[in-house]
């Protein structure tokens, strides 16, 4: 190829770079569009549309896993990460966040919450309740079940009569737990 041919090829290649991809035709969010009968660019999803991954998440929330030691261990690990800051290590609602002025979450050891099934705690983790926001984007469905199983085990552990404890183990007095009536009135989990 001659020198002139190389220069011409270089000029043509540079000219092709002038087509900017960011100026391609497209609709902006609040712009009207003749393409749609109602003229609105942002269209609602069609009825029956399912978001990617929703079926798997719904199945994981619907089907309770079997209660195993591994599930409880995972539940304790996740509970310590996500729940202890507010609810405290034993679930009395005396976590560090509550001690620093945030509204007290309910104790898991009230009659109202002891009578709730594990599914209730999964639902609260998923949707939030009262001052507790949803953890649906932070805690996968399988971990929600693990946390709920651990909460139920924690509730049972705090209700063992002193005469049923092994020799040498004294019942622990709960740390400064909020009064059940105050926490329940606030609409916590």
N, C-alpha and C positions, 0 to 999 in steps of 0.2 A: 504494500500500500504506500502510496506517495505521501509526502508531507502534507500536501494540500488536502488529500482525502482524510487524513487523520484530524486535521483542524476542522473540516466540515463535519465529520462524525462527532467530534467533541462539542461543537456548537449545537448540533441537533440533540444530543443527549442533555445538555444543559437546558435547552428550550423545553424539553419534556418535563423537567423538574419544576417548571412554572405552574403546573396543574396542582393546585393545593387541595389536599384531601379535606381540609377543614371547611372548605367553601362549597362542598357538594350539596345538592338540593336535599332538604329534609324539613320536616315540620317541627316547629318549636312547641313547647308544652301548652301554652295558652292561645296559640294561633288557631284560627278557624281553617277547616279543611273541606274542600268540596268533595273529597274522596268519600266522606261518610255522610249519610243522610241527615244526621243531626248537626253536622258541621263541627263537631268536637273532636280534637285530636286524641285526647286521652280517653280511650274507650274502656268501659267496664268489661271484665272477663266474661266470657259466655257462661251461661248457667251450666253447672256440672264440671267446670274447669277445676283441676286439681293441681296444686303447686308441686313442683318437683320434690320428692321425698316425703310428702304428706302421708301417703298410704303407709309407708314404713313407720313413721312416727306414731300414727294413729294405732297401728297394730301393736307397737311396743307399749303404748299407754293402756291399751285395752287388755292385753294379756299379762297377767301377773306372773312373774317368774317364780319358780319353786324356792322355798325358804331353805337356804344352805348357809354353811359357815362362811363361804366365800362371799355370798351376797351381804351378810352382816358385816364382814370385814370391809368390803367396799363401801357399804353404807356408812360405817363409822368414819372412814377416810374422807368421804364426800361431806358428811355432816360436819366434821371438823373444819373443812374448808369453807363451806357455804353457810352453815347454820350457827356455829358457835359464836361468831362475832355478835349476834343479836340474842340468840336463845341461850347461850352459855353452854358449858361442857356437859352439864347434867340435864339441860332442857328446862330450867326454871325461869327462863326469860331474863337472866341476869348477866348477859354478855357485855363485853366492853362497850359496844355501841350504846346500849341502854344506860350504862353507867356514865356515859359522857353526855347525857341529856336527850337522846332520842327517845321517843315514846316507848315504854316497856312493851315488848312482845308478850304474848300469853305464855304461861307455863304449860308444858306438855302434860303436866301432872294434875290438871284440873279434871273433875269428873266429866265435864263436857268433852274434852279432848281425849281422855282415856277411852271413852265409849265410841269414838270415831274409828272406822276401819282404815286400813293402810291407804286405800284408794282416796280417801279424803285428803291425806297429806300430799299425795301425788298431784291431786287437783289443785291444791293451794300452791304447791311449788310451780305448777304449770301456769296458773292464772293469776296468782297473787291474791292477797286478801287484806283489807284494812290498809295499814301503812306498808305492808310488805309488797314489793313489786314482783312481777312475774320473773321467774328464773328459767323460763322455757328456752331462751336463747343461750343460757349459760350452762344448764344441766341437761344432759341427754336423757331421754325417757328411761333407759335402763338404770341410770344412776338415780333417777327420781324414785324408782321402786326400791332401790337399795337404801336410800335415805329413809324412806317411809318404813321399811322393815326395821331399820336401826332405831327409829323413833319408837316403834311399838316395843322393841326389846328394852329400850331405855325406860319406857313407862313401866314395864314389868319389873325391871331391876330395882326401881324405887319403891315398889309396893311389897317387897318380900318381908314377911313378919320377922322380927328380930330372933325369935326362937327357931327359925328355919335356916339361919345363917350358919356357915361352917364354924367350927371352934376357932377362936382367936380373931375373928372378924367382927368388929363393932359396927353397928349401923351408923352411917354418916349423916350428920345433920345437914339439911339443904342449906346452901349459901343464901344470902339475902335474896329471897325469892319475892317477886311482886305478889300482891294479893290477887287471887283469882278473879274477884269481882271487878277490880280495876282493869285488868287486861282484857277480860271478856267484854266489858262495856265499851272498850275502844274498838272492838271488831277485829282484833288480830286473828291470826290463824288458829 
